[in-house]
């Protein structure tokens, strides 16, 4: 985050540059960074769809242990310095609190290929739900919490956080099922 703040203080950064700063080890951190704008109840128009797909792509690269890759059309997408600095400041504050709770435990949920695949599927589903352009409060926040739990669990090899992301899928399923049933009854 310090390197990101230093670069952002000099100029606006492209997504390609943000990915380069995060590096191969920064997949989970990058997912967390991409999720932070959605930690508010009101959806941000036009942002959830591209970032949802980027989060899904980063999750696939995390699973494959490959460096992040961006489609050409997203590489030169600029992010303002102000937004980058604000988001990274919020991330540092959140991490200050989270580091008191998060620790390496139940590491088999991180290490075994079966659980890594389950984590991938959950994060991709959460990212797809995030990318839906719904103008409904909390429609972005609910799936983002699952992504954050999984990313923090992966980054710190914390199986408890990964288990919480599994449990969170019931809340996500309930929320989106309620939306679907409400929309069906409305129409």
FENBELKA-V68034 format. One record per pair of residues at least 24 apart in sequence whose C-alpha atoms are under 8 Angstrom apart, sorted by the first residue. I is the first residue (numbers start at 1). J is the second residue. Records with the same first field share a line. If there is no record, write none. Layout:
# FENBELKA-V68034
I = J, J
This chain:
# FENBELKA-V68034
1 = 88, 92
4 = 84, 88
5 = 84, 85, 88
8 = 80, 81, 82, 84, 85
9 = 81, 85
11 = 81
12 = 78, 79, 80, 81
13 = 78, 79, 80, 81
14 = 75, 76, 77, 78, 79
15 = 74, 75, 76, 77, 78, 79
16 = 70, 74, 75, 76
19 = 68
23 = 67, 68
24 = 65, 66, 67, 68
27 = 58, 59, 61, 62, 67, 68
28 = 59, 62, 151, 152, 154, 155
29 = 151, 152, 155
30 = 58
31 = 55, 58, 59, 147, 148, 151
32 = 147, 148, 151, 152
33 = 87, 88, 91
35 = 144, 147, 148
36 = 87, 91
37 = 87
38 = 140, 141, 144
39 = 140, 141, 144, 145
40 = 138, 141
41 = 137, 138, 139, 140, 141
42 = 135, 136, 137, 138, 140
43 = 134, 135, 136, 137, 138, 139, 140
45 = 133, 135
46 = 133
48 = 130, 131, 132, 133, 140
49 = 130, 131, 132, 133
50 = 131
51 = 131
52 = 127, 128, 129, 130, 131
53 = 127, 128, 131
55 = 124, 127
56 = 123, 124, 127, 128
59 = 120, 123, 124
60 = 120
63 = 116, 117, 120
102 = 152, 153, 156, 158, 161
103 = 156, 157, 158
104 = 156, 157, 158, 159
105 = 157, 158, 159, 160
106 = 157, 158, 159, 160
107 = 157, 158, 159
108 = 159
109 = 158, 159, 162
110 = 153, 154, 157, 158, 159, 162
119 = 150, 162
122 = 166, 169
123 = 147, 150
142 = 171, 172, 175
143 = 172
